[in-house]
Amino acid sequence: MDIKNETVWITGAGRGLGRELALTFGRQGYNLLLTDICKNILECPYNMASLEDLEKTREMVLAQRSDINVVIKECDVRNYLDIEEMLIQSLEELDNIDILINNAGIVGPGGKESHLLDGEEWNVVIDINLNGPWKCSKAIIPLMMRNNKGVILNIGSIAGTIAFGSFSSYIASKHGLIGLTKALAVDYAKYNIRVNCISPTSMKDEERLDSQMLNGVAEMYGTNLMTYMRTSSQNHLTNELINASDVANTCLWLSSEYASQITGINIPVDAGYTVK
């Protein structure tokens, strides 16, 4: 399979969907810049990916294909100076960055009504899920403008188009991300930069991906993983949860020439949840 001669920057690549995105794009011959915060966040009720997780993602990618360049960096998407410094270092190892996938995100703190959240609990979700994609896009767009091409994909959620109880900060952040997607698409179309959003429903936690988010949501709701999976499945027309690969393959298509005239949209990967 040919090398694509393009580089994809994936945030939140240490595990879960981020790892699946790395594996999917790596298999297709893309060079990769994989970043993650690699430390826990005080307000978040579940553990973040570690540097060891990010290194494992890199190893798994290279195990399936060794002829691509895979660079890993620690990066906090809340910190613009951190992003800028990381990009300067990374571009010494990579020729370019052609595609940005804003995947880094958290679902909690949640599990309680909005008036019970304190300011820090609210802010941390908005800062990572909404401000993070804006900051990463802000940092890379000038390079894409100079190249007169680029693709930005934002990983949203069905929570960006509907609402459910006890996760107001998450819902607000994902609604905002769809708006940001549309605004960026309008602003940068003249530079041949396409911007789209992909909105998954609940994804299975997969051992090979070291996924933990669904279990974290179940705990915030005060239930166990199996019960939450069963309840969530009933929301879907297929009566199944989706896999991370369903989302990654959608991203792969949106990054390709087959989607060259698609920009400014939100694509639900939701097993029919939002049509019910």
C-alpha positions as CSV (number, residue, x, y, z in Angstrom):
1,M,0.0,0.0,0.0
2,D,1.4,3.4,-1.0
3,I,2.5,6.0,1.6
4,K,0.2,9.0,1.5
5,N,2.9,11.6,1.9
6,E,0.5,13.4,4.3
7,T,0.6,13.8,8.0
8,V,-2.3,13.6,10.4
9,W,-2.2,15.2,13.9
10,I,-4.5,13.3,16.3
11,T,-5.1,14.8,19.8
12,G,-6.0,12.5,22.6
13,A,-4.2,9.6,20.9
14,G,-3.1,7.7,24.0
15,R,-6.0,5.3,24.0
16,G,-9.7,4.7,23.0
17,L,-10.9,6.4,19.8
18,G,-7.6,8.3,19.5
19,R,-5.7,5.0,19.3
20,E,-8.1,3.6,16.7
21,L,-7.7,6.8,14.6
22,A,-3.9,6.3,14.7
23,L,-4.2,2.7,13.7
24,T,-6.7,3.4,10.9
25,F,-4.7,6.3,9.3
26,G,-1.4,4.6,9.9
27,R,-2.6,1.5,8.1
28,Q,-3.4,3.7,5.1
29,G,0.1,5.1,4.9
30,Y,-0.3,8.5,6.6
31,N,2.5,9.9,8.8
32,L,1.3,10.6,12.3
33,L,1.7,13.2,15.0
34,L,0.1,11.7,18.1
35,T,-0.4,13.9,21.2
36,D,-2.0,13.5,24.6
37,I,-2.0,15.2,27.9
38,C,-0.3,12.2,29.6
39,K,-1.3,13.1,33.1
40,N,-4.5,13.1,35.2
41,I,-6.8,16.1,35.5
42,L,-7.9,16.9,39.0
43,E,-11.5,17.6,38.2
44,C,-12.0,14.6,35.9
45,P,-13.4,11.5,37.8
46,Y,-11.5,9.0,35.6
47,N,-7.8,8.6,34.7
48,M,-6.4,10.2,31.6
49,A,-4.0,8.4,29.2
50,S,-0.4,8.2,30.3
51,L,2.8,8.6,28.4
52,E,3.1,4.8,28.4
53,D,-0.4,4.6,26.8
54,L,0.8,7.0,24.1
55,E,3.9,5.0,23.5
56,K,1.8,1.9,23.2
57,T,-0.3,3.5,20.5
58,R,2.9,4.3,18.6
59,E,4.2,0.8,18.9
60,M,0.9,-0.7,17.7
61,V,0.9,1.6,14.7
62,L,4.4,0.7,13.7
63,A,3.8,-3.0,14.3
64,Q,1.2,-3.0,11.5
65,R,3.2,-0.7,9.3
66,S,6.9,0.3,9.8
67,D,7.4,2.6,6.7
68,I,5.7,5.6,8.1
69,N,6.8,8.3,10.5
70,V,5.1,8.4,13.9
71,V,5.9,11.2,16.3
72,I,4.5,11.3,19.8
73,K,4.4,14.4,22.0
74,E,2.9,15.4,25.3
75,C,0.5,18.3,24.9
76,D,-2.3,19.9,26.9
77,V,-4.9,21.3,24.5
78,R,-5.9,23.8,27.1
79,N,-2.6,25.6,26.8
80,Y,-1.9,27.5,23.6
81,L,1.7,28.1,24.3
82,D,2.1,24.3,24.9
83,I,0.5,23.6,21.6
84,E,2.7,26.1,19.7
85,E,5.9,24.8,21.3
86,M,4.9,21.2,20.5
87,L,4.2,22.1,16.9
88,I,7.5,23.8,16.4
89,Q,9.3,20.7,17.7
90,S,7.2,18.3,15.7
91,L,7.7,20.2,12.4
92,E,11.4,19.6,12.8
93,E,10.6,15.8,12.6
94,L,7.7,16.0,10.1
95,D,7.6,17.7,6.7
96,N,4.1,19.1,7.2
97,I,0.8,18.7,8.9
98,D,-2.1,18.3,6.5
99,I,-4.9,17.0,8.7
100,L,-5.9,17.8,12.2
101,I,-8.3,15.5,14.1
102,N,-9.5,17.3,17.3
103,N,-10.3,14.1,19.3
104,A,-9.1,15.0,22.8
105,G,-12.1,15.4,25.1
106,I,-13.6,14.4,28.4
107,V,-17.2,13.6,29.4
108,G,-17.1,14.5,33.1
109,P,-17.2,15.7,35.7
110,G,-20.9,15.0,35.3
111,G,-23.7,12.8,36.6
112,K,-25.3,15.7,38.4
113,E,-27.6,18.6,37.6
114,S,-26.1,21.8,36.3
115,H,-26.7,23.9,39.5
116,L,-24.6,21.3,41.5
117,L,-21.5,21.8,39.3
118,D,-18.9,24.2,40.6
119,G,-17.1,26.6,38.3
120,E,-14.0,24.4,37.9
121,E,-16.1,21.4,37.1
122,W,-17.9,23.4,34.4
123,N,-14.8,25.1,33.0
124,V,-12.6,22.0,32.6
125,V,-15.1,20.4,30.2
126,I,-15.6,23.5,28.2
127,D,-11.8,24.2,28.1
128,I,-10.9,20.8,26.8
129,N,-13.9,20.0,24.5
130,L,-14.5,23.4,22.9
131,N,-11.5,25.7,23.6
132,G,-9.1,22.9,22.9
133,P,-10.2,22.3,19.3
134,W,-10.3,26.1,18.7
135,K,-6.7,26.5,20.1
136,C,-5.3,23.5,18.1
137,S,-7.1,24.8,14.9
138,K,-5.8,28.3,15.5
139,A,-2.2,27.0,15.8
140,I,-2.3,24.9,12.6
141,I,-4.5,27.0,10.3
142,P,-1.7,29.4,9.3
143,L,0.3,26.5,8.0
144,M,-2.7,25.2,6.1
145,M,-3.3,28.6,4.7
146,R,0.3,28.8,3.4
147,N,-0.2,25.4,1.8
148,N,-3.6,26.4,0.4
149,K,-5.1,23.1,1.7
150,G,-6.0,21.3,4.8
151,V,-8.6,19.2,6.6
152,I,-9.8,19.7,10.2
153,L,-12.1,17.1,11.8
154,N,-13.7,17.7,15.1
155,I,-14.9,14.7,17.2
156,G,-18.3,15.8,18.5
157,S,-21.0,13.7,20.0
158,I,-24.7,13.1,19.7
159,A,-24.8,15.4,22.7
160,G,-24.1,18.2,20.2
161,T,-27.6,17.9,18.7
162,I,-29.7,16.5,21.6
163,A,-29.7,16.7,25.4
164,F,-29.9,14.2,28.2
165,G,-29.8,14.6,31.9
166,S,-26.9,15.5,34.3
167,F,-24.2,16.3,31.8
168,S,-24.9,20.0,30.9
169,S,-21.2,21.0,30.5
170,Y,-20.6,18.2,28.1
171,I,-23.7,18.9,26.1
172,A,-22.9,22.6,25.9
173,S,-19.3,21.9,24.8
174,K,-20.4,19.6,22.0
175,H,-23.2,21.9,20.8
176,G,-20.5,24.6,20.7
177,L,-18.1,22.4,18.7
178,I,-20.7,22.0,15.9
179,G,-21.0,25.8,15.8
180,L,-17.2,26.2,15.7
181,T,-17.0,23.6,12.9
182,K,-19.4,25.6,10.7
183,A,-17.7,28.9,11.5
184,L,-14.2,27.6,10.6
185,A,-15.6,26.1,7.4
186,V,-16.9,29.4,6.3
187,D,-13.8,31.4,7.3
188,Y,-11.3,29.1,5.6
189,A,-13.0,27.7,2.5
190,K,-11.1,30.3,0.4
191,Y,-7.9,28.6,1.5
192,N,-9.1,25.2,0.5
193,I,-9.4,24.1,4.1
194,R,-12.3,21.8,4.8
195,V,-13.7,21.5,8.3
196,N,-16.3,18.9,9.5
197,C,-17.6,17.3,12.6
198,I,-18.2,13.6,13.4
199,S,-20.6,12.9,16.2
200,P,-20.6,9.4,17.7
201,T,-23.0,7.8,20.1
202,S,-21.8,5.5,22.9
203,M,-18.8,3.5,21.8
204,K,-17.9,0.1,23.2
205,D,-14.9,0.1,25.6
206,E,-12.3,-2.1,23.8
207,E,-9.5,-3.9,25.5
208,R,-7.0,-3.4,22.7
209,L,-7.7,0.3,22.8
210,D,-7.5,0.5,26.6
211,S,-10.9,2.4,26.4
212,Q,-12.3,3.6,29.7
213,M,-14.8,6.4,28.9
214,L,-18.0,4.3,28.8
215,N,-17.1,2.8,32.1
216,G,-16.5,6.3,33.5
217,V,-19.9,7.5,32.3
218,A,-21.6,4.4,33.9
219,E,-19.9,5.2,37.2
220,M,-21.0,8.9,37.1
221,Y,-24.5,7.6,36.6
222,G,-24.1,5.3,39.6
223,T,-24.4,2.1,37.6
224,N,-22.2,-0.7,36.3
225,L,-20.8,-0.9,32.8
226,M,-22.9,-3.9,31.6
227,T,-26.2,-2.2,32.8
228,Y,-25.2,1.1,31.1
229,M,-24.3,-0.7,27.9
230,R,-27.6,-2.5,27.8
231,T,-29.6,0.7,28.4
232,S,-27.6,2.6,25.8
233,S,-28.0,-0.1,23.2
234,Q,-31.8,0.3,23.5
235,N,-31.5,3.9,22.3
236,H,-30.1,2.7,18.9
237,L,-32.1,1.4,15.9
238,T,-29.5,-1.3,15.6
239,N,-29.8,-2.2,19.3
240,E,-26.0,-2.2,19.4
241,L,-23.2,0.2,20.5
242,I,-20.9,1.4,17.9
243,N,-17.2,0.5,17.6
244,A,-14.3,3.1,17.5
245,S,-13.6,1.8,14.0
246,D,-16.9,3.1,12.8
247,V,-15.9,6.6,13.7
248,A,-12.3,6.2,12.5
249,N,-13.4,5.0,9.1
250,T,-15.8,7.9,8.7
251,C,-12.9,10.3,9.5
252,L,-10.7,8.5,6.9
253,W,-13.4,9.1,4.3
254,L,-13.9,12.7,5.2
255,S,-10.1,13.3,4.9
256,S,-10.0,11.8,1.5
257,E,-10.5,13.1,-2.1
258,Y,-13.8,11.3,-2.1
259,A,-15.1,14.0,0.3
260,S,-13.5,16.9,-1.4
261,Q,-16.7,18.9,-1.7
262,I,-17.9,18.3,1.9
263,T,-17.3,21.0,4.4
264,G,-19.1,22.6,7.4
265,I,-21.3,19.6,8.2
266,N,-21.9,17.3,11.2
267,I,-22.1,13.6,10.5
268,P,-23.8,11.5,13.2
269,V,-22.3,8.0,13.7
270,D,-25.0,7.0,16.0
271,A,-26.7,3.7,15.0
272,G,-29.9,5.7,14.3
273,Y,-30.1,7.3,17.8
274,T,-31.0,10.8,16.6
275,V,-33.7,9.8,14.1
276,K,-35.9,8.1,16.7
